[in-house]
Amino acid sequence: MPRSPAGELDDEFRSFVLGSQARILRFAELLTGDRHAAEDLTQHGFAKLYASWRRLHTGNPEQYVRRCVINANTDRGVEAPGAKARGPTSPSGPITLTLPRHLPSTIS
C-alpha cells in the first residue's frame, strides 16, 4: 500500500532528526553550558520544527531549529556561562557583550 504524503513527510522529519540531533544538541550544550537544559532546548526546537515541517522541509530546517534553540534559551532568561555585559554606564550608549570562552567564534 503506498504511503500518504503526510506519512512521507513524517519519514523525512524522522530522518532529519536522526541525522541532525547530535549537532543540534552539541550546539545547545555550547550555548547553555548545561546538558539537561540543552536537551530540553533541543527537544523544543525539534517540536517547533515539526509543527512547520510541511513548509520548511525543503529549505534549511537545521538553521530553523538552531534559531528556535537560541530563542528558547533567550526566553529562559539565563545568560550563557561566563557572559558578561560591558559597556557605558549610560543606558543610551552601545552595549558590548563578551562571549563565553567555551563558545566557538563561528558556527557551521
Secondary structure, DSSP 4 states (H G I P E B T S, - for coil): -PPPHHHHHHHHHHHHHHHHHHHHHHHHHHHHS-HHHHHHHHHHHHHHHHHHHHHHTTS-HHHHHHHHHHHHHHHHT-PPTT-EEE--SSTTS--EEEPPTTS-SS--
